[in-house]
Amino acid sequence: MPSPFSVGQMENFLSFTLGNAVTIISFIVGGIMFVNTIRKDVSYQGERLAGVEDEMKKMRDVMISIARQEERMSAMDQRVLAQGVRIDDLIRRFDYAKEP
């Protein structure tokens, strides 16, 4: 049974041309560039994430400060209300003492 390839076709199949070399080199260079680009993007994303974490820490500190201030305001409001009750009581006593 004869071979499906003749001798001339087999030589063409196994031949290596300049076009093949350029194609292989371009794939290799493209792959290297792709890997470098991905690596740089990952490191850049890491830097951005670190910046976001720093901003979140600052926001947390601000929120804690606001919460503390709110608690101080609430305590002051309670003290003012207590003083108001005392003043009202004193006024009532003074008016009661004034009446004959």
N, CA, C and O atoms as CSV, one atom per row, in Angstrom:
chain,resi,resn,atom,element,x,y,z
A,1,MET,N,N,0.837,-1.167,0.000
A,1,MET,CA,C,0.000,0.000,0.000
A,1,MET,C,C,0.888,1.237,0.000
A,1,MET,O,O,1.835,1.325,0.781
A,2,PRO,N,N,0.591,2.171,-0.854
A,2,PRO,CA,C,1.445,3.362,-0.939
A,2,PRO,C,C,1.186,4.306,0.244
A,2,PRO,O,O,0.094,4.331,0.813
A,3,SER,N,N,2.203,5.068,0.592
A,3,SER,CA,C,2.122,6.049,1.686
A,3,SER,C,C,1.224,7.213,1.266
A,3,SER,O,O,1.206,7.568,0.087
A,4,PRO,N,N,0.495,7.804,2.175
A,4,PRO,CA,C,-0.382,8.927,1.800
A,4,PRO,C,C,0.405,10.164,1.395
A,4,PRO,O,O,-0.119,11.035,0.700
A,5,PHE,N,N,1.652,10.246,1.823
A,5,PHE,CA,C,2.481,11.390,1.432
A,5,PHE,C,C,3.526,10.916,0.436
A,5,PHE,O,O,4.152,9.870,0.605
A,6,SER,N,N,3.689,11.695,-0.574
A,6,SER,CA,C,4.797,11.373,-1.477
A,6,SER,C,C,6.053,11.982,-0.884
A,6,SER,O,O,5.971,12.725,0.094
A,7,VAL,N,N,7.190,11.694,-1.439
A,7,VAL,CA,C,8.467,12.172,-0.914
A,7,VAL,C,C,8.525,13.692,-0.932
A,7,VAL,O,O,9.041,14.279,0.019
A,8,GLY,N,N,8.035,14.337,-1.938
A,8,GLY,CA,C,8.050,15.800,-2.030
A,8,GLY,C,C,7.155,16.440,-0.984
A,8,GLY,O,O,7.503,17.477,-0.419
A,9,GLN,N,N,6.015,15.836,-0.723
A,9,GLN,CA,C,5.113,16.391,0.290
A,9,GLN,C,C,5.698,16.242,1.695
A,9,GLN,O,O,5.512,17.119,2.539
A,10,MET,N,N,6.391,15.159,1.944
A,10,MET,CA,C,6.993,14.935,3.247
A,10,MET,C,C,8.100,15.942,3.507
A,10,MET,O,O,8.246,16.407,4.637
A,11,GLU,N,N,8.871,16.287,2.508
A,11,GLU,CA,C,9.927,17.288,2.667
A,11,GLU,C,C,9.319,18.649,2.951
A,11,GLU,O,O,9.849,19.397,3.772
A,12,ASN,N,N,8.210,18.990,2.285
A,12,ASN,CA,C,7.551,20.269,2.540
A,12,ASN,C,C,6.957,20.293,3.954
A,12,ASN,O,O,6.953,21.333,4.613
A,13,PHE,N,N,6.465,19.161,4.405
A,13,PHE,CA,C,5.863,19.082,5.735
A,13,PHE,C,C,6.918,19.279,6.821
A,13,PHE,O,O,6.649,19.938,7.825
A,14,LEU,N,N,8.086,18.731,6.641
A,14,LEU,CA,C,9.139,18.815,7.647
A,14,LEU,C,C,10.040,20.032,7.478
A,14,LEU,O,O,10.965,20.214,8.270
A,15,SER,N,N,9.804,20.860,6.483
A,15,SER,CA,C,10.681,22.012,6.261
A,15,SER,C,C,10.363,23.120,7.273
A,15,SER,O,O,9.231,23.248,7.738
A,16,PHE,N,N,11.372,23.903,7.597
A,16,PHE,CA,C,11.263,24.994,8.560
A,16,PHE,C,C,11.666,26.263,7.829
A,16,PHE,O,O,12.804,26.380,7.374
A,17,THR,N,N,10.749,27.214,7.710
A,17,THR,CA,C,11.022,28.420,6.939
A,17,THR,C,C,11.200,29.613,7.869
A,17,THR,O,O,10.986,29.527,9.078
A,18,LEU,N,N,11.596,30.717,7.270
A,18,LEU,CA,C,11.769,31.963,8.015
A,18,LEU,C,C,10.430,32.423,8.599
A,18,LEU,O,O,10.391,32.962,9.705
A,19,GLY,N,N,9.357,32.219,7.877
A,19,GLY,CA,C,8.023,32.590,8.370
A,19,GLY,C,C,7.662,31.820,9.630
A,19,GLY,O,O,7.079,32.372,10.563
A,20,ASN,N,N,8.019,30.523,9.647
A,20,ASN,CA,C,7.766,29.738,10.853
A,20,ASN,C,C,8.566,30.288,12.037
A,20,ASN,O,O,8.048,30.388,13.149
A,21,ALA,N,N,9.811,30.639,11.796
A,21,ALA,CA,C,10.663,31.167,12.863
A,21,ALA,C,C,10.105,32.490,13.391
A,21,ALA,O,O,10.072,32.705,14.603
A,22,VAL,N,N,9.667,33.373,12.500
A,22,VAL,CA,C,9.105,34.666,12.909
A,22,VAL,C,C,7.830,34.440,13.732
A,22,VAL,O,O,7.611,35.111,14.741
A,23,THR,N,N,7.006,33.508,13.303
A,23,THR,CA,C,5.775,33.224,14.029
A,23,THR,C,C,6.069,32.712,15.431
A,23,THR,O,O,5.452,33.164,16.396
A,24,ILE,N,N,6.995,31.786,15.555
A,24,ILE,CA,C,7.347,31.230,16.865
A,24,ILE,C,C,7.927,32.305,17.767
A,24,ILE,O,O,7.561,32.400,18.938
A,25,ILE,N,N,8.834,33.119,17.227
A,25,ILE,CA,C,9.445,34.199,18.016
A,25,ILE,C,C,8.387,35.211,18.455
A,25,ILE,O,O,8.421,35.690,19.589
A,26,SER,N,N,7.451,35.539,17.567
A,26,SER,CA,C,6.415,36.515,17.930
A,26,SER,C,C,5.507,35.949,19.027
A,26,SER,O,O,5.084,36.691,19.914
A,27,PHE,N,N,5.205,34.654,18.982
A,27,PHE,CA,C,4.415,34.046,20.061
A,27,PHE,C,C,5.164,34.093,21.389
A,27,PHE,O,O,4.573,34.386,22.429
A,28,ILE,N,N,6.451,33.808,21.355
A,28,ILE,CA,C,7.246,33.820,22.586
A,28,ILE,C,C,7.334,35.229,23.156
A,28,ILE,O,O,7.132,35.432,24.353
A,29,VAL,N,N,7.639,36.212,22.291
A,29,VAL,CA,C,7.730,37.609,22.745
A,29,VAL,C,C,6.373,38.091,23.261
A,29,VAL,O,O,6.305,38.762,24.291
A,30,GLY,N,N,5.303,37.754,22.559
A,30,GLY,CA,C,3.960,38.140,23.008
A,30,GLY,C,C,3.615,37.533,24.354
A,30,GLY,O,O,3.020,38.200,25.200
A,31,GLY,N,N,3.982,36.277,24.563
A,31,GLY,CA,C,3.731,35.622,25.850
A,31,GLY,C,C,4.504,36.275,26.978
A,31,GLY,O,O,3.972,36.477,28.070
A,32,ILE,N,N,5.768,36.609,26.711
A,32,ILE,CA,C,6.586,37.285,27.731
A,32,ILE,C,C,6.005,38.645,28.067
A,32,ILE,O,O,5.937,39.021,29.237
A,33,MET,N,N,5.586,39.386,27.052
A,33,MET,CA,C,4.979,40.702,27.286
A,33,MET,C,C,3.673,40.566,28.071
A,33,MET,O,O,3.388,41.376,28.953
A,34,PHE,N,N,2.896,39.560,27.754
A,34,PHE,CA,C,1.644,39.324,28.472
A,34,PHE,C,C,1.908,39.050,29.950
A,34,PHE,O,O,1.243,39.617,30.817
A,35,VAL,N,N,2.869,38.189,30.235
A,35,VAL,CA,C,3.193,37.850,31.626
A,35,VAL,C,C,3.682,39.082,32.374
A,35,VAL,O,O,3.281,39.299,33.517
A,36,ASN,N,N,4.539,39.893,31.759
A,36,ASN,CA,C,5.043,41.106,32.408
A,36,ASN,C,C,3.908,42.092,32.670
A,36,ASN,O,O,3.858,42.716,33.730
A,37,THR,N,N,3.000,42.232,31.710
A,37,THR,CA,C,1.874,43.149,31.882
A,37,THR,C,C,0.992,42.700,33.032
A,37,THR,O,O,0.586,43.519,33.856
A,38,ILE,N,N,0.694,41.423,33.099
A,38,ILE,CA,C,-0.139,40.901,34.188
A,38,ILE,C,C,0.561,41.091,35.525
A,38,ILE,O,O,-0.076,41.469,36.509
A,39,ARG,N,N,1.846,40.838,35.573
A,39,ARG,CA,C,2.607,40.985,36.812
A,39,ARG,C,C,2.580,42.441,37.283
A,39,ARG,O,O,2.392,42.700,38.471
A,40,LYS,N,N,2.766,43.389,36.368
A,40,LYS,CA,C,2.730,44.810,36.735
A,40,LYS,C,C,1.336,45.213,37.194
A,40,LYS,O,O,1.191,45.966,38.156
A,41,ASP,N,N,0.300,44.709,36.500
A,41,ASP,CA,C,-1.067,45.033,36.899
A,41,ASP,C,C,-1.369,44.511,38.292
A,41,ASP,O,O,-2.037,45.188,39.073
A,42,VAL,N,N,-0.893,43.327,38.613
A,42,VAL,CA,C,-1.139,42.757,39.933
A,42,VAL,C,C,-0.439,43.592,40.999
A,42,VAL,O,O,-1.024,43.864,42.047
A,43,SER,N,N,0.790,43.999,40.750
A,43,SER,CA,C,1.495,44.818,41.747
A,43,SER,C,C,0.837,46.186,41.879
A,43,SER,O,O,0.775,46.740,42.977
A,44,TYR,N,N,0.343,46.737,40.766
A,44,TYR,CA,C,-0.347,48.025,40.817
A,44,TYR,C,C,-1.645,47.893,41.602
A,44,TYR,O,O,-1.993,48.785,42.377
A,45,GLN,N,N,-2.362,46.793,41.411
A,45,GLN,CA,C,-3.596,46.575,42.158
A,45,GLN,C,C,-3.281,46.433,43.650
A,45,GLN,O,O,-4.052,46.894,44.491
A,46,GLY,N,N,-2.174,45.809,43.974
A,46,GLY,CA,C,-1.759,45.691,45.370
A,46,GLY,C,C,-1.494,47.048,45.997
A,46,GLY,O,O,-1.873,47.292,47.143
A,47,GLU,N,N,-0.843,47.934,45.249
A,47,GLU,CA,C,-0.587,49.289,45.740
A,47,GLU,C,C,-1.897,50.032,45.955
A,47,GLU,O,O,-2.077,50.714,46.964
A,48,ARG,N,N,-2.804,49.896,45.004
A,48,ARG,CA,C,-4.099,50.568,45.130
A,48,ARG,C,C,-4.869,50.027,46.326
A,48,ARG,O,O,-5.503,50.793,47.052
A,49,LEU,N,N,-4.821,48.728,46.535
A,49,LEU,CA,C,-5.516,48.126,47.666
A,49,LEU,C,C,-4.922,48.609,48.986
A,49,LEU,O,O,-5.658,48.843,49.945
A,50,ALA,N,N,-3.612,48.757,49.045
A,50,ALA,CA,C,-2.974,49.278,50.255
A,50,ALA,C,C,-3.436,50.708,50.516
A,50,ALA,O,O,-3.666,51.085,51.665
A,51,GLY,N,N,-3.572,51.502,49.463
A,51,GLY,CA,C,-4.076,52.866,49.617
A,51,GLY,C,C,-5.506,52.891,50.120
A,51,GLY,O,O,-5.864,53.706,50.970
A,52,VAL,N,N,-6.316,51.996,49.594
A,52,VAL,CA,C,-7.715,51.917,50.043
A,52,VAL,C,C,-7.769,51.496,51.508
A,52,VAL,O,O,-8.577,52.023,52.274
A,53,GLU,N,N,-6.921,50.558,51.902
A,53,GLU,CA,C,-6.890,50.132,53.303
A,53,GLU,C,C,-6.507,51.290,54.223
A,53,GLU,O,O,-7.080,51.443,55.301
A,54,ASP,N,N,-5.539,52.106,53.798
A,54,ASP,CA,C,-5.150,53.269,54.601
A,54,ASP,C,C,-6.311,54.247,54.739
A,54,ASP,O,O,-6.557,54.779,55.822
A,55,GLU,N,N,-7.021,54.480,53.641
A,55,GLU,CA,C,-8.174,55.378,53.690
A,55,GLU,C,C,-9.268,54.812,54.588
A,55,GLU,O,O,-9.927,55.559,55.310
A,56,MET,N,N,-9.461,53.514,54.547
A,56,MET,CA,C,-10.470,52.896,55.408
A,56,MET,C,C,-10.087,53.045,56.882
A,56,MET,O,O,-10.958,53.264,57.724
A,57,LYS,N,N,-8.797,52.930,57.202
A,57,LYS,CA,C,-8.353,53.134,58.577
A,57,LYS,C,C,-8.647,54.561,59.026
A,57,LYS,O,O,-9.107,54.785,60.145
A,58,LYS,N,N,-8.378,55.526,58.146
A,58,LYS,CA,C,-8.664,56.924,58.477
A,58,LYS,C,C,-10.163,57.135,58.682
A,58,LYS,O,O,-10.576,57.825,59.615
A,59,MET,N,N,-10.975,56.538,57.807
A,59,MET,CA,C,-12.421,56.676,57.951
A,59,MET,C,C,-12.902,56.031,59.251
A,59,MET,O,O,-13.797,56.558,59.912
A,60,ARG,N,N,-12.312,54.896,59.615
A,60,ARG,CA,C,-12.676,54.244,60.869
A,60,ARG,C,C,-12.350,55.143,62.054
A,60,ARG,O,O,-13.141,55.259,62.990
A,61,ASP,N,N,-11.164,55.788,62.010
A,61,ASP,CA,C,-10.784,56.694,63.092
A,61,ASP,C,C,-11.751,57.876,63.179
A,61,ASP,O,O,-12.116,58.304,64.274
A,62,VAL,N,N,-12.161,58.400,62.025
A,62,VAL,CA,C,-13.110,59.510,62.013
A,62,VAL,C,C,-14.454,59.064,62.580
A,62,VAL,O,O,-15.069,59.784,63.366
A,63,MET,N,N,-14.906,57.886,62.185
A,63,MET,CA,C,-16.184,57.378,62.693
A,63,MET,C,C,-16.120,57.163,64.207
A,63,MET,O,O,-17.095,57.434,64.907
A,64,ILE,N,N,-15.002,56.688,64.712
A,64,ILE,CA,C,-14.840,56.500,66.156
A,64,ILE,C,C,-14.882,57.854,66.852
A,64,ILE,O,O,-15.506,57.993,67.904
A,65,SER,N,N,-14.222,58.850,66.274
A,65,SER,CA,C,-14.240,60.198,66.854
A,65,SER,C,C,-15.656,60.761,66.880
A,65,SER,O,O,-16.070,61.376,67.863
A,66,ILE,N,N,-16.390,60.550,65.801
A,66,ILE,CA,C,-17.771,61.028,65.750
A,66,ILE,C,C,-18.616,60.321,66.803
A,66,ILE,O,O,-19.436,60.957,67.466
A,67,ALA,N,N,-18.428,59.031,66.961
A,67,ALA,CA,C,-19.188,58.288,67.966
A,67,ALA,C,C,-18.864,58.777,69.376
A,67,ALA,O,O,-19.758,58.910,70.211
A,68,ARG,N,N,-17.595,59.043,69.637
A,68,ARG,CA,C,-17.213,59.566,70.956
A,68,ARG,C,C,-17.836,60.935,71.193
A,68,ARG,O,O,-18.344,61.218,72.278
A,69,GLN,N,N,-17.792,61.773,70.173
A,69,GLN,CA,C,-18.380,63.110,70.287
A,69,GLN,C,C,-19.882,63.001,70.533
A,69,GLN,O,O,-20.440,63.748,71.337
A,70,GLU,N,N,-20.531,62.072,69.839
A,70,GLU,CA,C,-21.967,61.874,70.039
A,70,GLU,C,C,-22.257,61.440,71.473
A,70,GLU,O,O,-23.225,61.901,72.078
A,71,GLU,N,N,-21.432,60.565,72.012
A,71,GLU,CA,C,-21.617,60.121,73.399
A,71,GLU,C,C,-21.403,61.280,74.367
A,71,GLU,O,O,-22.136,61.412,75.347
A,72,ARG,N,N,-20.417,62.108,74.104
A,72,ARG,CA,C,-20.189,63.282,74.953
A,72,ARG,C,C,-21.379,64.233,74.903
A,72,ARG,O,O,-21.800,64.774,75.926
A,73,MET,N,N,-21.911,64.429,73.709
A,73,MET,CA,C,-23.075,65.308,73.564
A,73,MET,C,C,-24.276,64.741,74.305
A,73,MET,O,O,-25.030,65.491,74.924
A,74,SER,N,N,-24.461,63.443,74.252
A,74,SER,CA,C,-25.567,62.797,74.952
A,74,SER,C,C,-25.406,62.958,76.458
A,74,SER,O,O,-26.375,63.257,77.155
A,75,ALA,N,N,-24.186,62.761,76.970
A,75,ALA,CA,C,-23.932,62.929,78.405
A,75,ALA,C,C,-24.164,64.369,78.828
A,75,ALA,O,O,-24.729,64.622,79.892
A,76,MET,N,N,-23.732,65.311,78.004
A,76,MET,CA,C,-23.941,66.727,78.321
A,76,MET,C,C,-25.430,67.053,78.316
A,76,MET,O,O,-25.896,67.815,79.163
A,77,ASP,N,N,-26.170,66.495,77.387
A,77,ASP,CA,C,-27.608,66.722,77.329
A,77,ASP,C,C,-28.274,66.201,78.604
A,77,ASP,O,O,-29.162,66.850,79.156
A,78,GLN,N,N,-27.840,65.030,79.064
A,78,GLN,CA,C,-28.391,64.480,80.305
A,78,GLN,C,C,-28.083,65.386,81.500
A,78,GLN,O,O,-28.932,65.583,82.369
A,79,ARG,N,N,-26.869,65.933,81.538
A,79,ARG,CA,C,-26.507,66.844,82.640
A,79,ARG,C,C,-27.326,68.124,82.592
A,79,ARG,O,O,-27.764,68.624,83.628
A,80,VAL,N,N,-27.533,68.655,81.395
A,80,VAL,CA,C,-28.333,69.875,81.257
A,80,VAL,C,C,-29.778,69.616,81.678
A,80,VAL,O,O,-30.387,70.442,82.356
A,81,LEU,N,N,-30.322,68.471,81.277
A,81,LEU,CA,C,-31.685,68.137,81.685
A,81,LEU,C,C,-31.779,67.987,83.202
A,81,LEU,O,O,-32.759,68.420,83.807
A,82,ALA,N,N,-30.764,67.375,83.822
A,82,ALA,CA,C,-30.754,67.229,85.281
A,82,ALA,C,C,-30.693,68.598,85.951
A,82,ALA,O,O,-31.368,68.827,86.955
A,83,GLN,N,N,-29.899,69.499,85.409
A,83,GLN,CA,C,-29.834,70.857,85.956
A,83,GLN,C,C,-31.181,71.553,85.811
A,83,GLN,O,O,-31.616,72.275,86.708
A,84,GLY,N,N,-31.834,71.332,84.682
A,84,GLY,CA,C,-33.158,71.928,84.476
A,84,GLY,C,C,-34.162,71.437,85.496
A,84,GLY,O,O,-34.975,72.217,85.992
A,85,VAL,N,N,-34.118,70.166,85.814
A,85,VAL,CA,C,-35.013,69.605,86.828
A,85,VAL,C,C,-34.717,70.234,88.182
A,85,VAL,O,O,-35.642,70.588,88.913
A,86,ARG,N,N,-33.444,70.379,88.525
A,86,ARG,CA,C,-33.077,71.004,89.799
A,86,ARG,C,C,-33.552,72.448,89.868
A,86,ARG,O,O,-34.080,72.897,90.885
A,87,ILE,N,N,-33.353,73.165,88.765
A,87,ILE,CA,C,-33.786,74.572,88.735
A,87,ILE,C,C,-35.300,74.663,88.884
A,87,ILE,O,O,-35.814,75.497,89.629
A,88,ASP,N,N,-36.014,73.785,88.158
A,88,ASP,CA,C,-37.481,73.787,88.288
A,88,ASP,C,C,-37.892,73.483,89.730
A,88,ASP,O,O,-38.828,74.093,90.247
A,89,ASP,N,N,-37.208,72.556,90.373
A,89,ASP,CA,C,-37.515,72.217,91.756
A,89,ASP,C,C,-37.247,73.407,92.673
A,89,ASP,O,O,-38.044,73.696,93.565
A,90,LEU,N,N,-36.128,74.096,92.457
A,90,LEU,CA,C,-35.822,75.274,93.281
A,90,LEU,C,C,-36.866,76.367,93.084
A,90,LEU,O,O,-37.282,77.014,94.045
A,91,ILE,N,N,-37.286,76.572,91.850
A,91,ILE,CA,C,-38.309,77.591,91.582
A,91,ILE,C,C,-39.607,77.219,92.296
A,91,ILE,O,O,-40.260,78.078,92.888
A,92,ARG,N,N,-39.975,75.953,92.240
A,92,ARG,CA,C,-41.185,75.506,92.920
A,92,ARG,C,C,-41.070,75.723,94.431
A,92,ARG,O,O,-42.023,76.170,95.069
A,93,ARG,N,N,-39.916,75.410,94.996
A,93,ARG,CA,C,-39.711,75.611,96.435
A,93,ARG,C,C,-39.755,77.090,96.798
A,93,ARG,O,O,-40.348,77.482,97.803
A,94,PHE,N,N,-39.109,77.911,95.952
A,94,PHE,CA,C,-39.090,79.351,96.212
A,94,PHE,C,C,-40.501,79.917,96.150
A,94,PHE,O,O,-40.889,80.702,97.015
A,95,ASP,N,N,-41.283,79.524,95.125
A,95,ASP,CA,C,-42.649,79.989,95.012
A,95,ASP,C,C,-43.504,79.477,96.175
A,95,ASP,O,O,-44.385,80.195,96.649
A,96,TYR,N,N,-43.259,78.254,96.637
A,96,TYR,CA,C,-44.019,77.687,97.759
A,96,TYR,C,C,-43.696,78.426,99.048
A,96,TYR,O,O,-44.571,78.662,99.881
A,97,ALA,N,N,-42.412,78.793,99.201
A,97,ALA,CA,C,-42.000,79.512,100.411
A,97,ALA,C,C,-42.544,80.936,100.400
A,97,ALA,O,O,-42.791,81.503,101.464
A,98,LYS,N,N,-42.737,81.526,99.217
A,98,LYS,CA,C,-43.231,82.882,99.092
A,98,LYS,C,C,-44.723,82.999,99.400
A,98,LYS,O,O,-45.180,84.042,99.867
A,99,GLU,N,N,-45.447,81.983,99.151
A,99,GLU,CA,C,-46.892,82.034,99.359
A,99,GLU,C,C,-47.193,82.041,100.870
A,99,GLU,O,O,-46.573,81.321,101.653
A,100,PRO,N,N,-48.181,82.892,101.250
A,100,PRO,CA,C,-48.518,82.973,102.683
A,100,PRO,C,C,-49.292,81.793,103.185
A,100,PRO,O,O,-49.636,81.737,104.366
